[in-house]
């Protein structure tokens, strides 16, 4: 099947129009906000009774504290309230709390059986937040199904004594991502966001899985693809420059391509500029609130982050901006204010060329 012959969803068309008019705003860091709630093991497990739709029970012998994705089942109101704060701060796009909702990542918690429900519920919770925000101010919000990189890499051996060994295969990843994306679509996600990519082969498997999911439902959702530059070398963990990364995923005709995490806005700017110089699609950037301090906390103020992200807009590099680790609703509100007067980057090329 020619996946690009499938009809684009109404949300796809609406987002395309909106992105031509202004710089769109993505939300901030869910993990940072969850940490402020100081939840206990009992909060994460709903006092040991993790249930999904239809009262399906998911027993596990593993501790669940830190399994933030599980909160869409056990503390959905807390997650929804965080997403509402980001929406009211100015976010147009709300990410689902599903960064680790694959069987591969959930294996650390013994919660593989809950994956479908985690993704369905994750999309539904974000949708409720989007609708609550729209009821308050009349602005449409969109739900991006967050697809994280997993904790395994298909390109690099985890064993220094056996460089040919791989802990996961392309098909392992494709199946895991497919289950996740099926659930996100079933829950009502408007977009699929393949993010924090440190290994492009992992991303390719997620793209393949997304296309399979689109074929099942007979419609094409926009895909956002976001890589991570791991250090000052300007490369991903698997060794690609921003230019090489773009050419590796260009076949997916993504709605956006860009960078997130690992770096603050200052350090991200030259790598983002490189990507904007080669990509013929929209550019998305959501940096951390600077680099973490010795205690793993982020000290950059909302105003500081916003002024640095504003430089992206001044230089005509971006179409979508938001925040990653350490960014709060206050950071997103400040970013939205600082980029409001700038025109979005022009690509000069339509998505389906």
C-alpha positions as CSV (number, residue, x, y, z in Angstrom):
1,X,0.0,0.0,0.0
2,X,1.1,3.6,-0.8
3,X,0.7,5.1,2.7
4,X,0.8,8.6,1.2
5,X,-2.3,7.8,-0.8
6,X,-4.3,7.5,2.5
7,X,-6.5,10.5,3.3
8,X,-5.0,12.9,5.9
9,X,-7.1,13.4,9.0
10,X,-9.0,16.7,9.6
11,X,-6.6,17.4,12.5
12,X,-3.7,17.0,10.0
13,X,-5.2,19.6,7.7
14,X,-6.0,22.0,10.6
15,X,-2.5,21.8,12.0
16,X,-1.0,22.4,8.5
17,X,-3.0,25.6,8.2
18,X,-2.2,26.8,11.7
19,X,1.5,26.2,11.2
20,X,1.4,28.4,8.1
21,X,0.1,31.3,10.2
22,X,2.2,31.2,13.3
23,X,4.7,29.4,15.4
24,X,2.9,26.6,17.3
25,X,3.5,25.9,20.9
26,X,4.2,22.4,22.3
27,X,3.9,21.6,26.0
28,X,6.6,21.1,28.6
29,X,8.0,18.4,30.8
30,X,5.5,16.0,32.4
31,X,8.2,14.3,34.5
32,X,9.2,17.6,36.2
33,X,5.6,18.3,37.1
34,X,5.0,14.8,38.4
35,X,8.0,15.1,40.7
36,X,6.5,18.1,42.3
37,X,3.6,16.0,43.5
38,X,5.9,13.8,45.7
39,X,3.8,10.7,45.0
40,X,4.4,7.4,47.0
41,X,4.4,3.8,45.8
42,X,0.8,3.6,47.0
43,X,-0.1,6.6,44.8
44,X,1.5,5.0,41.8
45,X,-0.3,1.7,42.3
46,X,-3.6,3.0,43.7
47,X,-2.8,1.2,46.9
48,X,-1.8,-2.0,45.0
49,X,-4.8,-2.2,42.7
50,X,-3.8,-1.2,39.2
51,X,-6.8,-1.5,37.0
52,X,-7.5,-0.7,33.4
53,X,-10.8,-0.3,31.5
54,X,-13.3,-3.0,32.2
55,X,-11.6,-3.5,35.6
56,X,-8.7,-5.5,34.0
57,X,-6.2,-6.1,36.8
58,X,-2.4,-5.9,36.2
59,X,-0.5,-7.6,39.0
60,X,3.2,-7.1,39.3
61,X,5.9,-8.0,41.8
62,X,7.9,-4.9,40.8
63,X,7.9,-1.6,42.6
64,X,6.0,1.0,40.4
65,X,7.2,4.3,41.9
66,X,8.8,6.2,39.0
67,X,6.7,4.5,36.4
68,X,5.1,7.8,35.4
69,X,3.1,6.3,32.5
70,X,1.2,4.2,34.9
71,X,-0.4,7.3,36.4
72,X,-2.8,7.6,33.5
73,X,-4.5,4.5,35.0
74,X,-4.0,5.1,38.7
75,X,-3.9,8.9,39.0
76,X,-5.5,10.1,35.7
77,X,-6.8,13.4,37.3
78,X,-3.4,14.4,38.4
79,X,-2.0,13.9,34.8
80,X,-5.0,15.7,33.3
81,X,-4.6,18.6,35.6
82,X,-0.9,19.0,34.6
83,X,-1.8,18.9,30.9
84,X,-4.5,21.5,31.5
85,X,-1.9,23.8,33.1
86,X,0.3,23.5,30.0
87,X,-2.7,24.1,27.7
88,X,-3.8,27.2,29.5
89,X,-0.2,28.5,29.6
90,X,-0.3,28.6,25.8
91,X,0.4,25.1,24.4
92,X,-1.4,24.1,21.2
93,X,-0.1,20.5,21.3
94,X,-0.3,18.3,24.4
95,X,1.8,15.2,24.6
96,X,0.4,12.1,26.1
97,X,2.0,10.7,29.2
98,X,3.2,7.5,27.3
99,X,6.9,8.1,26.8
100,X,7.7,4.6,28.1
101,X,4.4,2.8,27.2
102,X,5.9,-0.1,25.2
103,X,6.3,-3.7,26.2
104,X,10.1,-3.2,26.0
105,X,10.2,-0.3,28.4
106,X,7.4,-1.5,30.7
107,X,9.2,-4.8,31.2
108,X,11.3,-3.1,33.8
109,X,8.1,-2.8,35.9
110,X,6.5,-6.1,34.9
111,X,3.6,-4.2,33.3
112,X,3.8,-5.4,29.7
113,X,0.2,-6.6,29.8
114,X,-1.0,-3.0,30.5
115,X,0.6,-1.4,27.4
116,X,-2.5,-1.2,25.3
117,X,-4.6,0.4,28.1
118,X,-1.8,2.7,29.0
119,X,-1.8,4.2,25.5
120,X,-5.5,4.3,25.1
121,X,-5.9,6.0,28.5
122,X,-2.9,8.3,27.9
123,X,-4.6,9.7,24.8
124,X,-8.0,9.9,26.5
125,X,-6.5,11.8,29.5
126,X,-4.8,14.3,27.2
127,X,-7.9,14.7,25.2
128,X,-9.9,15.6,28.3
129,X,-7.4,18.3,29.2
130,X,-7.5,19.7,25.6
131,X,-11.3,19.9,25.7
132,X,-11.3,21.5,29.1
133,X,-8.9,24.1,28.0
134,X,-10.9,24.8,24.8
135,X,-14.0,25.2,26.9
136,X,-12.3,27.9,28.9
137,X,-10.7,30.0,26.1
138,X,-12.1,28.7,22.8
139,X,-8.7,27.6,21.4
140,X,-8.4,24.2,19.8
141,X,-5.6,22.0,21.2
142,X,-4.2,18.8,19.6
143,X,-3.1,15.6,21.3
144,X,0.3,14.2,20.3
145,X,0.8,10.5,21.1
146,X,4.3,10.4,22.7
147,X,6.5,7.5,21.5
148,X,9.8,7.3,23.3
149,X,13.0,5.6,22.2
150,X,12.7,2.6,24.6
151,X,15.7,1.7,26.8
152,X,17.3,-0.5,24.1
153,X,19.2,0.4,21.0
154,X,19.1,-1.5,17.7
155,X,22.4,0.0,16.4
156,X,24.8,-0.3,19.3
157,X,25.9,-3.3,21.4
158,X,25.4,-3.0,25.2
159,X,28.3,-5.4,25.7
160,X,31.7,-3.9,25.1
161,X,33.1,-7.4,24.8
162,X,30.7,-8.3,22.0
163,X,30.3,-5.4,19.6
164,X,28.1,-7.5,17.2
165,X,25.5,-8.2,19.9
166,X,22.2,-6.4,19.9
167,X,19.7,-6.5,22.8
168,X,16.8,-5.8,20.5
169,X,15.9,-6.3,16.8
170,X,14.2,-4.1,14.3
171,X,11.2,-6.4,14.4
172,X,11.1,-6.4,18.2
173,X,10.9,-2.7,18.1
174,X,8.4,-2.6,15.3
175,X,6.0,-4.9,17.1
176,X,6.3,-3.0,20.4
177,X,5.8,0.4,18.7
178,X,2.9,-0.9,16.7
179,X,1.1,-2.0,19.8
180,X,1.7,1.4,21.3
181,X,0.7,3.4,18.3
182,X,-2.5,1.3,17.8
183,X,-3.4,2.2,21.4
184,X,-2.7,5.9,20.9
185,X,-4.8,6.1,17.8
186,X,-7.6,4.1,19.5
187,X,-7.5,6.6,22.3
188,X,-7.9,9.6,20.0
189,X,-4.4,11.0,19.4
190,X,-4.2,13.6,16.6
191,X,-0.5,13.2,16.0
192,X,2.2,10.6,16.5
193,X,5.4,12.1,18.1
194,X,8.5,9.9,17.8
195,X,10.8,11.7,20.2
196,X,14.1,11.8,22.0
197,X,15.7,9.7,19.3
198,X,19.2,8.6,20.1
199,X,19.3,5.7,17.6
200,X,17.8,6.4,14.2
201,X,17.3,2.7,13.6
202,X,14.9,2.7,16.5
203,X,13.1,5.7,15.0
204,X,12.9,3.9,11.6
205,X,11.1,1.0,13.3
206,X,8.7,3.4,14.9
207,X,8.0,5.1,11.6
208,X,7.4,1.7,10.0
209,X,5.0,0.7,12.8
210,X,3.2,4.0,12.5
211,X,2.6,3.4,8.8
212,X,1.3,-0.1,9.5
213,X,-1.1,1.5,12.1
214,X,-2.3,4.1,9.6
215,X,-3.0,1.4,7.0
216,X,-5.2,-0.4,9.6
217,X,-7.4,2.6,10.2
218,X,-7.3,3.9,6.7
219,X,-6.1,7.4,7.5
220,X,-2.8,9.2,7.9
221,X,-1.9,11.1,11.0
222,X,0.9,13.7,11.1
223,X,4.2,12.4,12.4
224,X,6.6,14.5,14.4
225,X,10.1,13.2,14.6
226,X,12.6,14.6,17.2
227,X,16.2,13.6,17.6
228,X,18.6,14.1,20.5
229,X,22.1,15.5,20.2
230,X,23.9,13.9,23.1
231,X,26.9,16.2,23.6
232,X,29.1,18.9,22.1
233,X,30.1,16.6,19.2
234,X,26.8,17.5,17.5
235,X,25.8,13.9,16.9
236,X,23.2,11.5,18.1
237,X,24.3,8.5,20.3
238,X,24.4,6.3,17.2
239,X,26.7,8.8,15.5
240,X,24.6,10.9,13.1
241,X,24.9,14.6,12.5
242,X,21.6,16.6,12.2
243,X,22.0,16.5,8.4
244,X,22.4,12.8,8.3
245,X,19.6,12.3,10.7
246,X,17.2,14.3,8.5
247,X,18.2,12.3,5.4
248,X,17.6,9.0,7.3
249,X,14.0,9.9,8.2
250,X,13.0,12.2,5.2
251,X,11.2,9.3,3.5
252,X,8.5,9.4,6.2
253,X,7.5,12.9,5.1
254,X,7.1,14.0,8.7
255,X,4.9,17.0,9.7
256,X,7.9,18.2,11.7
257,X,11.5,17.2,12.3
258,X,13.7,18.6,15.0
259,X,15.5,18.3,18.2
260,X,14.7,17.9,21.9
261,X,16.3,17.1,25.3
262,X,19.9,16.6,26.3
263,X,20.8,20.3,25.7
264,X,19.6,23.7,26.7
265,X,18.5,26.2,24.0
266,X,22.0,27.9,23.7
267,X,23.8,24.6,23.0
268,X,21.0,23.3,20.7
269,X,20.9,26.4,18.4
270,X,23.8,25.5,16.0
271,X,22.5,21.9,15.6
272,X,19.0,23.2,15.0
273,X,20.3,25.7,12.5
274,X,22.0,22.9,10.6
275,X,18.8,20.9,10.5
276,X,16.8,23.9,9.4
277,X,19.2,24.4,6.6
278,X,18.5,21.0,5.0
279,X,15.0,19.9,6.0
280,X,12.2,20.6,3.6
281,X,9.5,20.3,6.3
282,X,8.5,22.1,9.5
283,X,11.1,22.4,12.3
284,X,10.3,21.7,15.9
285,X,12.5,22.4,18.9
286,X,11.9,21.8,22.6
287,X,15.1,22.1,24.6
288,X,15.7,21.5,28.3
289,X,15.6,24.4,30.8
290,X,19.4,24.5,30.6
291,X,21.6,21.7,31.9
292,X,20.9,20.0,35.2
293,X,22.8,21.1,38.3
294,X,24.7,18.7,40.6
295,X,21.4,17.6,42.1
296,X,19.8,16.9,38.8
297,X,17.6,19.9,39.0
298,X,17.1,22.6,36.4
299,X,17.8,26.2,37.4
300,X,17.0,28.1,34.2
301,X,14.1,30.5,34.8
302,X,11.1,30.7,32.5
303,X,12.3,34.1,31.3
304,X,15.8,32.8,30.6
305,X,14.6,29.8,28.6
306,X,12.1,31.9,26.7
307,X,14.7,34.5,25.7
308,X,16.9,31.8,24.4
309,X,14.1,30.1,22.5
310,X,13.2,33.5,21.0
311,X,16.5,33.5,19.2
312,X,15.3,30.4,17.2
313,X,12.3,32.5,16.1
314,X,14.3,35.6,15.4
315,X,16.6,33.6,13.1
316,X,13.7,32.0,11.3
317,X,14.6,28.4,12.3
318,X,11.3,27.1,13.8
319,X,7.7,26.3,13.3
320,X,7.0,24.6,16.6
321,X,8.6,25.3,20.0
322,X,8.2,24.0,23.5
323,X,10.1,22.6,26.4
324,X,11.7,19.4,27.5
325,X,13.3,18.4,30.9
326,X,12.8,21.0,33.6
327,X,10.2,23.1,31.8
328,X,7.1,24.0,33.6
329,X,3.8,25.7,32.6
330,X,5.5,29.0,33.5
331,X,8.3,28.2,31.0
332,X,5.8,27.4,28.3
333,X,3.8,30.5,29.0
334,X,7.0,32.6,28.7
335,X,8.1,30.9,25.5
336,X,4.6,31.5,23.9
337,X,4.8,35.2,24.8
338,X,8.3,35.6,23.4
339,X,7.7,34.0,20.0
340,X,4.2,35.3,19.5
341,X,5.4,38.2,17.2
342,X,7.5,36.1,14.9
343,X,6.6,34.5,11.6
344,X,7.0,30.7,11.3
345,X,9.9,29.4,9.2
346,X,9.1,29.0,5.6
347,X,10.0,25.8,3.9
348,X,9.0,26.6,0.3
349,X,8.1,22.9,-0.1
350,X,4.8,21.2,0.4
351,X,4.6,18.1,2.6
352,X,3.6,15.7,-0.1
353,X,6.2,16.8,-2.8
